[in-house]
């Protein structure tokens, strides 16, 4: 069944009821003039300088918290500004205490998918294999009460992926994610997308956005400073072209500054970051050639794989001005 790029979430000039007190007794809205469009089958990661701001944004999207001004529409239905009900096509995860403690992981997921038309034996096999496939096989028979909060959250996300809900809101920006769980969330996000559903998550973890999301929105001081694809964020704002690792990195800085005009060199411990200042396309191969010609053979030279973290830091810096 082919779907057009339907708007799943449409926010126009949305401002929050909540205010922050800022210097000199003045106040500002926690969220101000937010414009955001999220389409079907996209995977959004919302990141920002304040956990409170990004959490609040997802609460407004999920219709859990009222907003003051503007318009927020979910799946082409207007939401009452002050009515706080979770709509049935939204699966909202705002804590990790949705699991029943008297079950293990597999039992809970069987319970959560009880309405499925699939034969129970086959379903149990499918879920068990799915846990193994996403790297969580070791948790399948663990009692829920023995999981940490992050593991519980990811198991809840699997239940959401198997549910009928069209929008899944995963709102736990204060949680800390390790590589195993980031990989699992990335796999679940793929599964959600394959079913033409939409995932919206909030996180402070750049790697989570890089691995699990197709799109991202970034909030600073209550305003949206970026909204678009993760790929575009990385390519536009990560200005680091080449990373040199060498014990003498700091002492090479002066010498290389001379032969690489138009670049900005930053030394941190045994690493030297070569950043392009202009926005024109830069050829890391040229940089490499010039360094070797200068007679400096470093321990390693690597082309920087453009990262969300570097892009995010650059964007925040740009908006500090």
C-alpha positions in Angstrom: 0.0 0.0 0.0 1.6 3.2 -1.2 1.3 6.3 1.0 2.2 9.8 -0.1 4.4 11.8 2.2 1.5 12.6 4.5 2.0 15.1 7.3 1.9 13.1 10.5 2.8 16.1 12.7 2.3 19.7 11.7 3.3 22.4 14.2 2.9 26.1 13.2 4.1 28.9 15.5 3.6 26.8 18.6 4.6 28.4 21.9 4.4 26.7 25.3 2.4 27.7 28.3 5.5 27.3 30.5 8.0 30.1 31.0 11.6 30.2 32.3 12.8 33.1 34.5 15.8 34.6 32.9 18.3 37.3 34.0 16.8 40.4 35.6 13.5 38.9 36.5 12.3 38.7 32.9 10.7 35.6 31.6 10.8 33.7 28.3 8.7 31.0 27.0 10.3 27.5 27.3 9.3 26.9 23.7 8.7 29.8 21.3 7.4 29.9 17.7 8.1 26.3 16.8 7.4 25.2 13.2 7.9 21.6 12.5 6.6 19.1 9.8 7.0 15.4 10.3 5.9 13.0 7.6 4.8 9.4 7.6 7.6 6.8 8.0 10.2 9.3 9.1 12.4 8.7 12.1 13.0 11.9 14.0 15.5 12.6 16.8 14.9 15.8 18.7 18.0 17.1 20.5 18.8 20.3 22.3 20.8 22.1 25.0 18.0 21.6 27.6 16.4 18.2 28.5 13.4 20.1 29.7 12.8 21.9 26.4 13.0 18.8 24.2 10.9 16.7 26.6 8.2 19.4 26.6 8.1 19.5 22.8 7.4 15.8 22.6 4.7 16.1 25.3 3.0 18.8 23.2 3.3 16.6 20.1 1.8 13.6 22.0 -1.1 15.9 23.3 -0.1 15.3 26.9 0.6 18.9 27.6 -1.4 21.9 26.4 0.3 24.7 24.5 -0.5 28.4 24.5 -0.3 29.7 20.9 -0.1 28.4 17.4 -1.4 25.2 15.9 -0.5 21.5 16.3 -2.1 18.9 14.1 -1.6 15.2 14.4 -2.4 13.0 11.4 -4.6 15.7 9.9 -6.7 16.0 13.0 -6.7 19.3 15.0 -5.9 18.8 18.6 -7.8 20.7 21.3 -5.3 23.1 22.8 -6.2 22.3 26.3 -7.5 18.8 26.2 -4.9 16.4 27.5 -5.7 12.9 26.1 -3.4 10.5 24.5 -4.9 9.8 21.1 -5.2 6.1 20.2 -2.9 6.3 17.2 -0.1 7.6 19.4 2.0 5.2 21.5 3.7 7.4 24.1 6.7 6.3 26.2 7.6 8.8 28.8 9.0 6.5 31.5 10.3 3.0 31.8 7.8 1.8 34.3 5.3 0.5 31.8 6.6 -3.1 32.1 5.0 -5.6 34.5 7.5 -6.7 37.1 6.1 -10.2 37.5 7.0 -11.2 33.9 10.1 -11.7 32.0 10.9 -9.9 28.7 9.5 -12.5 26.3 6.4 -13.0 28.4 5.8 -9.2 28.5 6.2 -8.9 24.7 3.8 -11.9 24.2 1.3 -10.1 26.5 1.7 -6.8 24.7 1.1 -8.4 21.3 -1.8 -10.6 22.6 -4.3 -9.1 20.0 -2.1 -10.2 17.1 -3.7 -12.5 14.6 -0.5 -14.5 14.3 -0.4 -18.0 15.8 1.0 -17.7 19.4 3.7 -20.3 19.0 4.9 -18.7 15.8 4.7 -15.2 17.3 6.7 -16.2 20.3 9.4 -17.7 18.0 9.3 -14.5 15.8 9.7 -12.2 18.8 12.5 -14.4 20.3 14.4 -14.3 17.0 13.8 -10.6 16.7 15.4 -10.0 20.1 18.4 -12.0 19.0 18.6 -10.2 15.7 18.7 -6.7 17.3 21.3 -7.8 19.8 19.1 -8.3 22.9 18.8 -12.0 22.9 20.5 -12.1 26.3 17.6 -10.2 27.8 14.8 -12.4 26.5 14.3 -14.5 29.6 15.4 -11.8 32.1 12.7 -10.8 34.7 11.6 -7.3 33.9 12.4 -6.1 37.4 16.1 -6.9 36.8 16.5 -4.7 33.8 17.9 -1.2 34.1 15.7 1.7 33.1 17.3 2.0 29.6 16.7 -1.7 28.9 13.1 -1.4 30.1 12.6 1.5 27.8 13.9 -0.3 24.8 11.6 -3.4 25.5 8.7 -1.0 25.7 9.7 0.4 22.3 9.5 -3.1 20.9 6.0 -3.4 22.2 5.2 0.0 20.6 6.6 -1.2 17.3 4.3 -4.2 17.3 1.3 -2.2 18.3 -1.3 -0.6 15.9 -0.2 2.9 16.7 0.9 5.0 13.8 3.1 7.4 15.8 5.5 6.3 18.4 6.8 9.0 20.8 9.9 7.9 22.8 10.5 10.7 25.2 13.3 9.9 27.6 16.0 12.5 26.9 17.6 12.1 30.3 18.5 8.5 29.7 22.1 7.3 29.0 22.5 4.9 26.1 25.3 2.4 25.5 26.3 1.1 22.1 24.3 -2.2 22.5 21.1 -0.3 23.2 21.7 2.4 20.5 22.1 -0.5 17.9 18.9 -2.0 19.2 17.0 1.2 18.9 18.3 1.8 15.4 17.1 -1.7 14.4 13.7 -1.1 16.0 13.5 2.2 14.2 14.0 0.4 10.9 11.2 -2.0 11.8 8.9 0.9 12.6 9.7 2.6 9.4 9.1 -0.5 7.4 5.6 -0.6 8.7 5.0 3.0 7.5 4.9 4.2 11.0 6.6 7.3 12.4 9.1 7.4 15.3 9.8 10.6 17.2 12.4 10.4 20.0 14.2 12.9 22.2 17.8 12.4 23.2 20.9 14.2 24.2 22.9 11.4 22.5 24.3 12.4 19.1 25.2 8.8 18.2 21.5 7.8 18.8 20.4 10.3 16.2 23.2 9.3 13.8 22.4 5.6 14.0 18.6 5.5 14.5 17.1 8.7 12.8 16.5 9.9 9.3 15.6 13.4 10.5 16.5 15.7 13.4 15.4 18.9 15.0 17.6 20.9 17.3 16.4 23.3 19.9 18.4 26.0 21.7 16.9 28.6 24.1 13.4 27.6 23.2 13.8 28.0 19.5 14.3 25.6 16.6 17.7 26.2 15.1 17.7 23.2 12.7 15.1 20.9 11.3 15.8 18.5 8.4 17.6 15.4 7.4 20.4 14.0 9.5 22.5 13.7 6.4 22.1 17.4 5.6 23.0 18.3 9.2 26.2 16.3 9.0 27.3 17.5 5.6 26.5 21.2 6.2 27.7 21.8 9.7 30.6 19.3 10.4 33.5 21.4 9.2 36.3 19.0 10.2 37.9 17.5 7.0 40.9 15.6 8.4 42.0 14.3 11.8 45.7 13.8 12.4 46.9 11.6 15.3 50.4 12.2 16.4 52.3 12.7 19.6 53.8 15.9 18.2 50.5 17.3 17.0 50.7 20.4 19.1 54.2 21.3 17.8 53.1 20.7 14.2 50.3 23.2 14.4 52.4 26.3 13.5 54.1 24.6 10.6 50.9 23.2 9.1 49.1 26.5 9.6 51.6 28.0 7.1 51.0 25.3 4.3 47.2 25.1 4.8 45.8 28.6 4.3 42.0 28.7 4.4 41.9 26.0 7.0 41.5 26.3 10.8 43.7 24.0 12.8 42.8 23.0 16.3 45.1 20.7 18.5 43.6 18.6 21.3 46.1 16.3 23.1 47.6 14.0 20.4 45.1 15.0 17.7 45.0 17.8 15.2 41.6 18.7 13.7 41.8 20.4 10.3 38.6 22.4 9.7 37.5 24.1 6.5 36.5 27.7 7.0 34.8 28.3 3.7 31.7 26.4 2.7 33.2 25.3 -0.7 33.9 21.6 -1.1 37.2 20.6 0.2 39.3 17.7 -1.0 40.8 15.8 2.0 43.2 14.2 -0.5 44.8 17.6 -1.2 45.3 18.2 2.5 46.9 14.8 2.9 49.2 15.6 -0.1 50.3 18.9 1.3 51.1 17.5 4.8 53.2 14.7 3.3 55.0 17.2 1.0 55.9 19.3 4.1 58.0 16.3 5.3 55.7 15.6 8.3 54.7 11.9 8.4 52.1 11.6 11.2 51.2 8.4 13.0 47.8 8.5 11.2 45.8 10.7 9.0 42.1 10.0 8.7 39.3 11.6 6.7 36.6 12.7 9.2 33.4 10.8 8.8 31.0 13.7 9.2 29.3 13.2 12.6 26.1 14.5 14.2 28.1 15.5 17.3 30.6 17.8 15.4 27.7 19.3 13.4 25.7 19.8 16.6 28.6 21.6 18.4 29.2 23.8 15.3 25.5 24.7 15.1 25.2 25.6 18.8 28.4 27.7 18.5 27.0 29.5 15.5 23.8 30.3 17.4 25.7 31.6 20.4 26.7 34.7 18.6 
